[in-house]
Amino acid sequence: MKELRVTISPASSKNEVCEQMADGSLKVCVTAPPVGGKANTAVIALLAKHLGIKPYNISLKSGKTSKKKVFIISL
C-alpha cells in the first residue's frame, strides 16, 4: 500500500492531473462539483486512469470534505 497526497481543484474546466506541488502532492483538476462526493469519485477515476490501475485499488484515507486529501493505493 502506498499513500498519495492530492490537492484537488473541483469544478474546473477539464479533468487532468495538473502539476506536482512543492510539498510533493499532486494537483488534480476535475469538472465535478464538490457536492455529495462527486468530486472525490471523479478524482479516484482520474487517478486510476493516470496510474493505469483499476478505481477499486484507490481509496480515500482522509480529507473527505477538504481540498487536501490522502488516498491509499493498493495493488
Secondary structure, DSSP 8 states (H G I E B T S, - for coil): -EEEEEEEE-S-SS-EEEEE-TTS-EEEE-SS-SSTTHHHHHHHHHHHHHHTS-GGGEEEEE-TTSSEEEEEE--
